[in-house]
């Protein structure tokens, strides 16, 4: 690119109050003469209305769209002069261009990336990079697309909308003020009004506190124009922006009766949870001239028909406030009535059922893993009970990988999957998709559309139950609350599900919905104390359940703590490689004076543990030297062959293993050194 400091591009920026220092700091390029090799590479096309771009565009400004690592993901070009509309019936000019063949990445200055996790610092969503730079100079932390629709996108063929993945995957929105600043004439442009409504609704869906910025059209059409004219109002740009923020309103403050159709359409496409939809409808009902309840029911009716076809609907909320302690106690009693298990397991499952109605309030969704050593231990019965109590249940005994992420994207159900031992064990791709849904920030997968070849973005964020015989893979166990079931004895009694009153389950679900709606804000803000013995991943898994228990009150926080300690103390809390390191450290502790142990001796000691996970490896012979070497190589440890006596002996030095022990073995069992 040929930089230009005195031409039309420079004048364009200066008119908007954007300094050359800001241009330089944000790696913006000013191009005096457009070259085909540049725009073909960056935009992936070269014709406009039948002519090459360099014959139409005199000068251009190139805004690099960088990720958090300052890698340029895309470009936005401002053409000077603006390009004539391709559609002759549409008189509007085209000012900004983005690459073809891929979703346009937002323009996010480095200063905004620096505060991506700081929820107390507001963000600004605006519609162009020039406006973003002007706002940045005024003290804002902006994010901009190349147009009003570029912050959102349709996610699938069902028409479900979403925020741009660059936002949802990187920025913390829950509880954060997010200002939205579209051009001042949005009231006169139906397309812009619809885009504003969509953007605001999807930001609400993330838990953000959305505020709309407004100013008189006479003070400038765009935000950059408004800030550039601040001098004429005897203000600095920073003062003008501060006053603008103080006068911001919620979405209801900019809607009118004519927006009813747009609001119903976009709220339905957003697939909002019941409590979020109720809050939003209450906010805008007065402006739209429709009661909040009528508005909510009309929106839900638009998309519930598809959900009813698969049985994934929740009933209406209970009409009165619900006592959380009584409800939790009743759920625990229902579980004990039908499935034989310990009190700690019952309490954990009861809290997890609450969690399925509160997934919008948390950032981690632990899998509920139901295991049994043999058939007829009650796992199928427990799945049936869960199917009558959780939010939007969808049961299956087998799933293709595509079905998992597509059904989650479309319906966000609670997945209850049985027989995982028969199809998930060797299916690495399916395990990867399920694992990705553990934390909100990573709960997405990318796939290419088989027809168009375009990339598509699918959510994997939903509660999941995995039931099967035997052990799950380590990566799934690490993300799970594990419930081990045992076959009942002759003394144990359980009530058959066919003998229950369906009305009780229906009422419990109604009460769960109401309790969740009444306490969702408290759950968002909760910071429960974690038992000190939980490791980091266990703490992540139990955090939302402990937060719910704290809000339920009474003895439920103590019950949750006890369940966390009881269910996190098994070998499943650590992977097999980590368990091997624990055993290996125990062996070296038995020989404190030895700096080197032969591999043969280590193998003999390891295989003395007949109840270890590796005891049945190698046709019952236990772990082999090759397998030991393979596992230790994962930690950067390799065997050595020193000469002992007159022979070279393969083995491992304590000094090579000690850094690994220090990092991964936290609580080794006490041992008595051998003499």
C-alpha positions as CSV (number, residue, x, y, z in Angstrom):
1,X,0.0,0.0,0.0
2,X,1.1,3.6,-0.7
3,X,0.6,5.8,2.3
4,X,-0.8,9.3,1.9
5,X,-0.6,11.9,4.6
6,X,-2.0,15.0,2.8
7,X,-4.7,13.9,0.4
8,X,-8.4,13.2,0.4
9,X,-8.2,10.4,2.9
10,X,-6.4,12.5,5.4
11,X,-8.9,15.3,5.0
12,X,-11.8,12.8,5.5
13,X,-10.4,11.7,8.8
14,X,-9.6,15.2,10.0
15,X,-13.1,16.3,9.3
16,X,-14.2,13.7,11.8
17,X,-11.7,14.8,14.4
18,X,-9.5,11.7,14.0
19,X,-5.8,12.5,14.6
20,X,-2.9,11.0,12.6
21,X,-1.6,9.7,16.0
22,X,-4.8,7.6,16.4
23,X,-4.5,6.4,12.8
24,X,-0.9,5.3,13.4
25,X,-1.6,3.7,16.8
26,X,-4.3,1.5,15.2
27,X,-2.3,0.6,12.1
28,X,-4.8,2.3,9.8
29,X,-3.4,2.6,6.2
30,X,-4.1,5.6,3.9
31,X,-3.8,4.7,0.2
32,X,-3.2,7.3,-2.4
33,X,-3.4,4.9,-5.3
34,X,-5.3,1.7,-5.2
35,X,-3.4,-1.3,-6.5
36,X,-5.2,-4.4,-7.9
37,X,-2.8,-6.8,-6.2
38,X,-3.6,-5.2,-2.8
39,X,-7.4,-5.1,-3.0
40,X,-7.7,-8.5,-4.7
41,X,-5.8,-10.1,-1.8
42,X,-7.6,-8.2,1.0
43,X,-11.1,-8.0,-0.5
44,X,-11.1,-11.1,-2.7
45,X,-12.8,-9.4,-5.6
46,X,-11.9,-6.8,-8.1
47,X,-15.0,-5.6,-10.0
48,X,-17.6,-3.1,-9.2
49,X,-20.5,-2.5,-11.6
50,X,-18.5,-4.2,-14.3
51,X,-15.3,-2.1,-13.8
52,X,-12.1,-2.7,-11.8
53,X,-12.1,-1.0,-8.4
54,X,-8.9,0.9,-9.0
55,X,-10.6,2.8,-11.9
56,X,-13.4,3.9,-9.6
57,X,-11.7,4.5,-6.2
58,X,-9.4,7.5,-6.1
59,X,-8.2,7.0,-2.6
60,X,-8.9,4.6,0.2
61,X,-8.6,4.1,3.9
62,X,-7.8,0.5,5.2
63,X,-8.8,-0.5,8.7
64,X,-7.2,-3.7,10.0
65,X,-9.5,-5.9,11.9
66,X,-7.2,-7.6,14.5
67,X,-7.9,-10.2,17.1
68,X,-6.6,-10.1,20.7
69,X,-3.2,-11.3,19.5
70,X,-2.9,-8.4,17.0
71,X,-3.3,-10.9,14.1
72,X,-5.1,-9.2,11.2
73,X,-8.2,-11.3,10.6
74,X,-9.8,-9.1,7.9
75,X,-9.9,-5.6,6.5
76,X,-12.5,-2.9,6.1
77,X,-12.0,-0.4,3.3
78,X,-13.5,3.1,3.1
79,X,-13.5,4.1,-0.5
80,X,-13.1,7.7,-1.6
81,X,-15.3,8.6,-3.4
82,X,-18.1,6.2,-2.2
83,X,-19.0,3.5,-4.7
84,X,-22.3,3.7,-6.7
85,X,-24.9,1.2,-5.6
86,X,-24.9,-2.0,-7.6
87,X,-28.7,-2.0,-7.5
88,X,-29.8,0.9,-9.7
89,X,-33.2,1.0,-7.9
90,X,-31.3,1.7,-4.7
91,X,-29.9,5.2,-4.6
92,X,-27.7,4.7,-1.6
93,X,-23.9,4.7,-2.0
94,X,-21.5,2.0,-0.7
95,X,-18.9,3.5,1.5
96,X,-17.3,0.5,3.3
97,X,-16.2,-2.8,1.8
98,X,-15.3,-6.1,3.5
99,X,-13.8,-9.3,2.1
100,X,-16.1,-11.6,0.2
101,X,-16.5,-15.3,1.0
102,X,-16.1,-15.1,4.8
103,X,-17.9,-13.5,7.8
104,X,-16.6,-9.9,8.3
105,X,-14.5,-9.6,11.4
106,X,-15.2,-6.6,13.6
107,X,-12.9,-3.6,13.9
108,X,-11.7,-3.8,17.6
109,X,-8.9,-1.4,18.7
110,X,-6.2,-2.8,20.9
111,X,-7.4,-0.6,23.8
112,X,-10.8,-2.4,23.6
113,X,-9.1,-5.8,23.6
114,X,-7.2,-4.8,26.8
115,X,-10.5,-4.5,28.7
116,X,-12.3,-7.5,27.3
117,X,-12.6,-9.2,30.7
118,X,-13.2,-6.1,32.8
119,X,-17.0,-6.0,33.2
120,X,-17.0,-2.8,35.1
121,X,-15.7,-0.9,32.0
122,X,-18.5,-0.2,29.5
123,X,-18.2,-1.1,25.8
124,X,-19.5,0.7,22.8
125,X,-21.0,-1.0,19.7
126,X,-21.1,1.3,16.7
127,X,-21.5,0.8,12.9
128,X,-18.2,1.8,11.4
129,X,-14.5,2.0,12.1
130,X,-14.3,5.8,11.7
131,X,-16.9,6.2,14.4
132,X,-15.0,3.7,16.5
133,X,-11.8,5.8,16.2
134,X,-13.6,9.0,17.1
135,X,-15.2,7.4,20.1
136,X,-11.8,5.9,21.1
137,X,-10.3,9.4,21.2
138,X,-13.3,10.5,23.4
139,X,-12.5,7.8,26.0
140,X,-14.8,5.0,24.8
141,X,-13.8,1.3,24.3
142,X,-15.5,0.7,20.9
143,X,-16.2,-2.3,18.7
144,X,-17.4,-1.6,15.1
145,X,-18.5,-3.5,12.0
146,X,-18.6,-2.4,8.4
147,X,-22.3,-1.7,8.8
148,X,-25.3,-2.0,11.1
149,X,-25.8,-5.7,10.5
150,X,-22.2,-6.8,10.9
151,X,-22.3,-7.4,14.7
152,X,-24.9,-10.1,14.3
153,X,-25.5,-13.0,12.0
154,X,-27.9,-15.9,11.3
155,X,-26.6,-19.1,12.8
156,X,-28.5,-21.8,11.0
157,X,-31.2,-22.6,8.5
158,X,-33.8,-22.2,11.2
159,X,-33.1,-18.4,11.2
160,X,-31.7,-18.3,14.8
161,X,-29.6,-15.2,15.2
162,X,-26.5,-14.6,17.3
163,X,-23.9,-12.0,18.1
164,X,-20.6,-12.2,16.1
165,X,-18.5,-15.0,17.5
166,X,-15.6,-12.6,18.0
167,X,-17.7,-10.9,20.7
168,X,-19.3,-13.9,22.4
169,X,-16.0,-15.9,22.4
170,X,-13.8,-13.2,23.8
171,X,-15.7,-10.5,25.7
172,X,-17.3,-10.7,29.1
173,X,-20.8,-9.2,28.8
174,X,-22.8,-10.4,31.8
175,X,-23.6,-7.4,34.0
176,X,-21.6,-5.0,31.8
177,X,-23.0,-1.7,30.4
178,X,-22.9,-1.8,26.6
179,X,-23.7,1.3,24.7
180,X,-25.1,1.1,21.1
181,X,-24.6,4.1,18.8
182,X,-26.1,3.9,15.4
183,X,-26.6,6.9,13.2
184,X,-28.9,9.6,14.4
185,X,-31.3,9.1,11.5
186,X,-32.1,5.4,12.5
187,X,-35.7,6.5,13.3
188,X,-36.2,7.2,9.6
189,X,-34.5,4.0,8.2
190,X,-36.5,0.8,8.8
191,X,-33.5,-1.4,8.0
192,X,-31.3,0.3,10.6
193,X,-34.1,0.2,13.2
194,X,-34.4,-3.5,12.7
195,X,-30.6,-4.0,13.0
196,X,-30.6,-1.9,16.2
197,X,-33.4,-4.0,17.7
198,X,-31.6,-7.2,16.8
199,X,-28.3,-6.1,18.2
200,X,-29.8,-4.9,21.4
201,X,-31.8,-8.1,21.9
202,X,-28.8,-10.3,21.4
203,X,-26.7,-8.2,23.8
204,X,-29.5,-8.6,26.4
205,X,-29.3,-12.3,25.8
206,X,-25.7,-12.3,27.0
207,X,-26.7,-10.6,30.2
208,X,-25.4,-7.1,29.2
209,X,-27.0,-3.9,30.4
210,X,-27.8,-2.3,27.0
211,X,-28.0,1.4,26.6
212,X,-28.9,3.3,23.4
213,X,-27.1,6.6,22.6
214,X,-29.2,9.3,21.0
215,X,-28.5,12.8,19.7
216,X,-30.3,15.4,17.5
217,X,-29.7,14.8,13.8
218,X,-28.8,18.5,13.4
219,X,-25.7,17.8,15.6
220,X,-24.3,15.2,13.2
221,X,-25.5,12.1,11.5
222,X,-22.9,9.7,12.8
223,X,-21.2,9.5,16.2
224,X,-18.0,10.7,14.6
225,X,-19.8,13.8,13.2
226,X,-21.4,14.5,16.6
227,X,-18.1,14.3,18.4
228,X,-16.3,16.4,15.8
229,X,-18.8,19.2,16.3
230,X,-18.4,19.2,20.1
231,X,-16.2,22.4,19.9
232,X,-19.2,24.3,18.5
233,X,-21.1,23.4,21.7
234,X,-18.1,24.5,23.8
235,X,-17.3,20.9,24.8
236,X,-14.4,18.6,24.3
237,X,-15.1,15.3,22.6
238,X,-14.7,13.5,25.9
239,X,-17.3,15.8,27.6
240,X,-19.7,15.3,24.7
241,X,-19.4,11.6,24.9
242,X,-19.8,11.5,28.7
243,X,-23.0,13.6,28.4
244,X,-24.3,11.4,25.6
245,X,-23.8,8.3,27.9
246,X,-25.6,10.0,30.8
247,X,-28.6,10.6,28.5
248,X,-28.7,7.0,27.2
249,X,-31.9,5.0,27.4
250,X,-32.9,1.3,27.3
251,X,-34.4,-0.3,24.2
252,X,-37.9,0.7,25.2
253,X,-36.9,4.3,25.0
254,X,-36.3,4.3,21.2
255,X,-39.1,2.0,20.1
256,X,-42.5,3.1,18.9
257,X,-45.8,1.4,17.8
258,X,-44.4,0.8,14.3
259,X,-41.6,-1.4,15.7
260,X,-43.9,-4.1,17.1
261,X,-43.4,-6.5,14.1
262,X,-39.6,-6.0,14.1
263,X,-39.4,-6.7,17.8
264,X,-41.5,-9.8,17.7
265,X,-39.5,-11.1,14.7
266,X,-36.1,-10.5,16.2
267,X,-37.0,-11.6,19.8
268,X,-38.3,-14.9,18.3
269,X,-35.2,-15.4,16.2
270,X,-33.0,-14.8,19.2
271,X,-34.5,-17.9,21.0
272,X,-34.5,-16.1,24.4
273,X,-34.9,-18.0,27.6
274,X,-38.3,-17.5,29.4
275,X,-36.9,-15.2,32.1
276,X,-34.9,-13.1,29.7
277,X,-37.8,-12.8,27.3
278,X,-40.1,-11.8,30.2
279,X,-37.7,-9.0,31.3
280,X,-37.3,-7.7,27.8
281,X,-41.0,-7.7,27.1
282,X,-41.6,-5.8,30.3
283,X,-39.0,-3.2,29.2
284,X,-40.5,-2.4,25.8
285,X,-44.2,-3.2,26.3
286,X,-45.2,0.4,27.0
287,X,-43.5,1.8,23.9
288,X,-45.0,-0.9,21.7
289,X,-48.5,-0.5,23.1
290,X,-48.9,-4.1,24.0
291,X,-48.9,-5.7,27.5
292,X,-45.8,-7.5,28.4
293,X,-47.7,-10.8,28.8
294,X,-49.4,-10.6,25.4
295,X,-46.1,-9.7,23.8
296,X,-44.2,-12.6,25.4
297,X,-46.9,-15.1,24.5
298,X,-47.0,-13.9,20.9
299,X,-43.2,-14.3,20.6
300,X,-43.1,-17.7,22.2
301,X,-45.9,-18.9,19.9
302,X,-43.7,-18.2,16.9
303,X,-41.0,-20.7,17.7
304,X,-42.6,-23.1,20.2
305,X,-44.3,-25.0,17.4
306,X,-41.0,-26.5,16.3
307,X,-40.0,-27.3,19.8
308,X,-43.4,-29.0,20.5
309,X,-42.7,-31.3,17.6
310,X,-39.8,-32.8,19.6
311,X,-41.3,-32.5,23.1
312,X,-38.9,-29.9,24.3
313,X,-41.1,-27.3,25.9
314,X,-41.3,-25.9,29.4
315,X,-44.6,-25.3,31.1
316,X,-45.7,-21.8,32.2
317,X,-44.1,-20.5,35.4
318,X,-45.8,-21.1,38.8
319,X,-48.0,-18.0,39.4
320,X,-46.6,-17.3,42.9
321,X,-43.1,-17.0,44.4
322,X,-41.6,-20.3,45.3
323,X,-39.8,-21.5,48.6
324,X,-36.5,-22.8,47.2
325,X,-35.8,-25.0,50.3
326,X,-39.1,-26.8,50.1
327,X,-38.7,-27.2,46.4
328,X,-35.2,-28.6,46.7
329,X,-36.2,-30.9,49.5
330,X,-39.1,-32.2,47.4
331,X,-36.9,-32.9,44.4
332,X,-34.5,-34.8,46.5
333,X,-37.3,-36.8,48.0
334,X,-38.6,-37.7,44.5
335,X,-35.1,-38.8,43.5
336,X,-34.7,-41.0,46.6
337,X,-38.2,-42.5,46.0
338,X,-37.3,-43.9,42.6
339,X,-33.5,-44.5,42.6
340,X,-31.4,-46.0,45.4
341,X,-28.3,-43.8,46.0
342,X,-26.6,-41.9,48.8
343,X,-27.8,-38.6,50.2
344,X,-24.8,-36.7,48.7
345,X,-25.6,-38.0,45.2
346,X,-29.3,-37.1,45.6
347,X,-28.5,-33.6,46.7
348,X,-26.0,-33.1,43.8
349,X,-28.6,-34.2,41.2
350,X,-31.3,-32.0,42.8
351,X,-29.0,-28.9,42.5
352,X,-28.0,-29.9,38.9
353,X,-31.8,-30.0,38.0
354,X,-32.0,-26.4,39.2
355,X,-29.0,-25.6,37.0
356,X,-30.8,-26.6,33.8
357,X,-33.2,-23.7,34.3
358,X,-30.3,-21.2,35.1
359,X,-27.8,-21.9,32.3
360,X,-28.2,-18.3,31.2
361,X,-26.8,-17.1,34.5
362,X,-23.6,-19.2,34.7
363,X,-20.4,-19.6,32.8
364,X,-19.8,-23.3,33.4
365,X,-22.1,-26.3,32.8
366,X,-20.7,-29.4,34.3
367,X,-21.9,-32.7,32.7
368,X,-23.9,-35.0,34.9
369,X,-22.2,-38.3,34.3
370,X,-24.3,-41.4,35.5
371,X,-22.2,-44.5,35.7
372,X,-22.8,-48.1,36.8
373,X,-20.6,-51.2,36.8
374,X,-23.3,-53.4,35.4
375,X,-26.8,-53.5,34.1
376,X,-29.9,-53.0,36.3
377,X,-28.3,-50.4,38.6
378,X,-31.0,-47.7,38.0
379,X,-29.4,-45.4,35.4
380,X,-32.2,-45.7,32.9
381,X,-34.7,-45.0,35.7
382,X,-32.7,-42.0,36.8
383,X,-32.7,-40.7,33.2
384,X,-36.5,-41.1,33.1
385,X,-36.9,-39.1,36.3
386,X,-34.5,-36.4,35.0
387,X,-36.5,-36.3,31.8
388,X,-39.6,-35.3,33.8
389,X,-37.8,-32.6,35.9
390,X,-35.1,-30.8,33.8
391,X,-35.6,-27.9,31.5
392,X,-36.5,-28.7,27.8
393,X,-35.5,-32.4,28.0
394,X,-34.4,-34.3,24.9
395,X,-33.6,-38.0,25.4
396,X,-31.6,-40.3,23.1
397,X,-29.6,-43.5,23.2
398,X,-27.2,-42.5,20.3
399,X,-26.2,-39.3,18.6
400,X,-24.3,-38.3,15.5
401,X,-21.8,-35.5,15.9
402,X,-23.7,-33.2,13.6
403,X,-27.0,-34.0,15.5
404,X,-25.4,-32.9,18.8
405,X,-24.4,-29.4,17.7
406,X,-27.3,-28.8,15.4
407,X,-30.0,-29.7,18.0
408,X,-28.2,-27.6,20.6
409,X,-28.0,-24.6,18.2
410,X,-31.6,-24.9,17.3
411,X,-33.3,-25.7,20.6
412,X,-30.8,-25.4,23.5
413,X,-32.3,-28.4,25.2
414,X,-31.1,-30.5,28.2
415,X,-29.6,-33.5,26.4
416,X,-30.1,-36.8,28.2
417,X,-28.0,-39.4,26.4
418,X,-28.0,-43.1,27.4
419,X,-25.7,-46.0,26.3
420,X,-22.7,-43.7,25.9
421,X,-20.4,-46.8,26.5
422,X,-21.6,-48.2,23.2
423,X,-20.9,-45.2,20.9
424,X,-19.0,-42.5,22.6
425,X,-15.9,-44.4,23.9
426,X,-14.0,-44.4,20.6
427,X,-15.7,-41.3,19.0
428,X,-13.1,-38.6,19.6
429,X,-15.0,-36.0,17.5
430,X,-18.2,-36.4,19.5
431,X,-16.2,-36.2,22.8
432,X,-14.6,-33.0,21.5
433,X,-18.0,-31.4,20.7
434,X,-19.4,-32.4,24.1
435,X,-16.3,-31.2,26.0
436,X,-16.5,-27.8,24.2
437,X,-19.8,-27.1,25.9
438,X,-18.3,-27.1,29.4
439,X,-17.6,-23.3,29.6
440,X,-19.5,-20.6,27.9
441,X,-16.6,-18.9,26.2
442,X,-15.5,-22.1,24.3
443,X,-19.0,-23.6,23.7
444,X,-18.8,-23.4,19.9
445,X,-17.8,-25.5,16.9
446,X,-17.0,-24.4,13.4
447,X,-18.2,-26.4,10.4
448,X,-18.4,-25.8,6.6
449,X,-21.7,-25.8,4.9
450,X,-21.6,-28.8,2.5
451,X,-23.4,-27.0,-0.2
452,X,-22.0,-23.4,-0.1
453,X,-18.6,-24.2,1.5
454,X,-19.2,-21.2,3.8
455,X,-18.1,-21.6,7.5
456,X,-20.9,-21.9,10.0
457,X,-20.8,-21.4,13.7
458,X,-22.7,-23.7,16.1
459,X,-23.3,-23.4,19.8
460,X,-22.6,-26.4,22.1
461,X,-23.8,-24.7,25.2
462,X,-26.5,-26.7,26.9
463,X,-26.9,-29.0,30.0
464,X,-26.0,-32.6,29.3
465,X,-26.4,-36.0,31.0
466,X,-24.3,-38.9,29.9
467,X,-25.3,-42.3,31.1
468,X,-23.5,-45.6,30.6
469,X,-21.8,-48.7,32.0
470,X,-18.1,-48.4,33.0
471,X,-15.8,-45.5,32.9
472,X,-16.0,-42.4,30.7
473,X,-12.9,-40.9,29.1
474,X,-10.7,-38.8,31.3
475,X,-11.6,-35.5,29.5
476,X,-15.3,-36.1,30.1
477,X,-14.8,-37.2,33.7
478,X,-12.8,-34.0,34.3
479,X,-15.8,-31.9,33.2
480,X,-18.4,-33.9,35.1
481,X,-20.3,-34.4,38.3
482,X,-20.1,-38.2,38.5
483,X,-22.9,-40.2,40.0
484,X,-21.9,-43.9,40.5
485,X,-24.9,-46.1,40.8
486,X,-25.0,-49.6,42.4
487,X,-27.5,-52.5,42.0
488,X,-29.9,-52.3,44.9
489,X,-30.1,-55.0,47.6
490,X,-33.1,-57.0,48.7
491,X,-33.6,-54.5,51.5
492,X,-33.7,-51.5,49.2
493,X,-37.1,-50.3,47.9
494,X,-37.9,-48.0,45.0
495,X,-41.2,-46.8,43.5
496,X,-41.9,-47.6,39.9
497,X,-42.4,-44.5,37.7
498,X,-45.6,-45.9,36.3
499,X,-47.1,-45.4,39.8
500,X,-46.4,-41.7,40.1
501,X,-48.7,-38.7,39.6
502,X,-47.7,-36.8,36.5
503,X,-49.2,-33.6,38.0
504,X,-46.4,-33.6,40.6
505,X,-43.7,-33.4,38.0
506,X,-45.5,-30.8,36.1
507,X,-45.9,-28.6,39.2
508,X,-42.3,-29.0,40.2
509,X,-41.1,-27.9,36.7
510,X,-43.4,-24.8,36.9
511,X,-42.0,-24.0,40.3
512,X,-38.4,-24.4,39.1
513,X,-39.1,-22.0,36.2
514,X,-40.5,-19.4,38.6
515,X,-37.7,-19.8,41.2
516,X,-35.1,-19.5,38.4
517,X,-36.7,-16.3,37.0
518,X,-36.9,-14.8,40.5
519,X,-33.3,-15.5,41.4
520,X,-31.4,-15.3,38.1
521,X,-29.8,-12.0,38.9
522,X,-28.6,-13.2,42.3
523,X,-27.1,-16.3,40.7
524,X,-25.2,-14.1,38.2
525,X,-23.6,-12.2,41.0
526,X,-23.1,-15.1,43.4
527,X,-19.5,-15.9,44.5
528,X,-19.9,-18.9,46.8
529,X,-17.0,-20.2,48.9
530,X,-15.5,-23.4,47.6
531,X,-14.3,-26.3,49.7
532,X,-10.5,-25.9,50.0
533,X,-9.7,-29.4,48.9
534,X,-11.3,-29.1,45.4
535,X,-8.8,-28.7,42.5
536,X,-9.4,-26.0,39.9
537,X,-11.5,-28.1,37.5
538,X,-13.6,-29.5,40.4
539,X,-14.1,-26.0,41.6
540,X,-15.3,-24.9,38.2
541,X,-17.8,-27.8,38.1
542,X,-19.2,-27.2,41.6
543,X,-19.2,-23.4,41.5
544,X,-22.7,-23.0,39.8
545,X,-24.2,-25.7,42.0
546,X,-22.9,-24.1,45.2
547,X,-24.2,-20.7,44.0
548,X,-27.6,-22.2,43.6
549,X,-27.5,-23.9,47.0
550,X,-26.5,-20.6,48.6
551,X,-29.6,-18.9,47.1
552,X,-31.8,-21.8,48.2
553,X,-30.7,-21.2,51.7
554,X,-31.2,-23.2,54.9
555,X,-28.9,-26.3,55.1
556,X,-28.5,-26.5,51.3
557,X,-25.1,-24.8,51.1
558,X,-23.7,-27.3,53.7
559,X,-25.4,-30.1,51.8
560,X,-23.8,-28.9,48.6
561,X,-20.3,-28.7,50.2
562,X,-20.6,-32.2,51.6
563,X,-21.7,-33.5,48.2
564,X,-18.8,-31.7,46.5
565,X,-16.3,-33.3,48.9
566,X,-17.8,-36.8,48.7
567,X,-18.2,-36.9,44.9
568,X,-14.8,-35.3,44.1
569,X,-12.7,-37.6,46.2
570,X,-12.6,-40.6,43.9
571,X,-9.9,-41.5,41.4
572,X,-12.1,-40.0,38.8
573,X,-11.0,-36.6,40.0
574,X,-7.6,-37.3,38.3
575,X,-6.7,-38.6,34.9
576,X,-4.9,-41.9,34.5
577,X,-1.6,-40.1,33.6
578,X,-1.9,-38.1,36.9
579,X,-2.8,-41.2,38.9
580,X,0.3,-42.8,37.4
581,X,2.5,-39.9,38.5
582,X,1.0,-40.2,42.0
583,X,2.0,-43.9,42.1
584,X,5.4,-43.2,40.6
585,X,6.2,-40.5,43.2
586,X,5.2,-43.0,45.8
587,X,7.7,-45.5,44.5
588,X,10.6,-42.9,44.5
589,X,9.6,-41.9,48.0
590,X,10.1,-45.5,49.1
591,X,13.8,-45.2,47.9
592,X,14.8,-41.7,49.1
593,X,18.5,-42.3,48.7
594,X,18.3,-43.5,45.1
595,X,18.6,-40.8,42.4
596,X,18.0,-43.3,39.6
597,X,15.6,-46.3,39.4
598,X,15.6,-48.8,36.6
599,X,12.5,-49.1,34.4
600,X,12.2,-52.8,35.2
601,X,12.0,-52.0,38.9
602,X,9.5,-49.2,38.4
603,X,7.2,-51.5,36.3
604,X,7.4,-54.2,38.9
605,X,6.3,-51.8,41.7
606,X,3.6,-50.2,39.6
607,X,2.0,-53.6,38.7
608,X,1.9,-54.6,42.4
609,X,-1.2,-52.2,42.6
610,X,-3.9,-54.7,41.5
611,X,-6.7,-52.1,41.8
612,X,-4.9,-49.5,39.7
613,X,-6.5,-48.3,36.3
614,X,-3.6,-50.0,34.5
615,X,-3.9,-53.4,36.2
616,X,-5.9,-54.9,33.4
617,X,-3.7,-53.5,30.6
618,X,-1.6,-55.8,28.4
619,X,-4.0,-58.8,28.9
620,X,-3.8,-58.5,32.6
621,X,0.0,-58.1,32.8
622,X,-0.3,-54.4,33.7
623,X,1.6,-51.4,32.4
624,X,4.5,-52.1,30.0
625,X,7.8,-50.2,29.7
626,X,6.7,-48.8,26.3
627,X,3.4,-47.5,27.7
628,X,5.2,-45.9,30.7
629,X,7.6,-44.2,28.4
630,X,4.7,-43.0,26.2
631,X,2.9,-41.4,29.2
632,X,6.0,-39.8,30.6
633,X,6.9,-38.3,27.3
634,X,3.7,-36.2,27.5
635,X,5.2,-34.5,30.5
636,X,8.6,-34.0,28.8
637,X,10.4,-36.8,30.6
638,X,12.5,-39.4,28.8
639,X,14.4,-42.4,30.0
640,X,18.1,-42.5,30.3
641,X,20.7,-45.3,29.9
642,X,23.5,-44.8,32.4
643,X,26.2,-47.5,32.9
644,X,25.7,-49.4,36.2
645,X,28.4,-51.8,36.8
646,X,29.3,-52.9,33.3
647,X,25.8,-52.7,31.8
648,X,23.7,-49.9,30.4
649,X,20.4,-49.8,32.3
650,X,17.3,-48.0,31.1
651,X,15.5,-46.0,33.8
652,X,14.5,-42.5,35.1
653,X,16.3,-40.0,37.2
654,X,14.6,-38.4,40.2
655,X,15.8,-34.9,39.0
656,X,13.9,-35.3,35.7
657,X,10.7,-36.3,37.5
658,X,10.7,-33.9,40.4
659,X,9.5,-30.8,38.4
660,X,6.6,-33.0,37.1
661,X,5.8,-34.3,40.6
662,X,5.8,-30.7,42.0
663,X,3.4,-29.5,39.3
664,X,0.9,-32.4,39.1
665,X,1.1,-34.4,42.3
666,X,-0.4,-32.3,45.1
667,X,-1.4,-34.8,47.8
668,X,0.6,-38.0,47.5
669,X,-0.2,-40.7,50.1
670,X,2.2,-41.1,53.0
671,X,4.7,-43.9,52.6
672,X,7.2,-45.8,54.8
673,X,10.7,-45.9,53.2
674,X,12.0,-49.3,52.5
675,X,15.2,-50.2,54.3
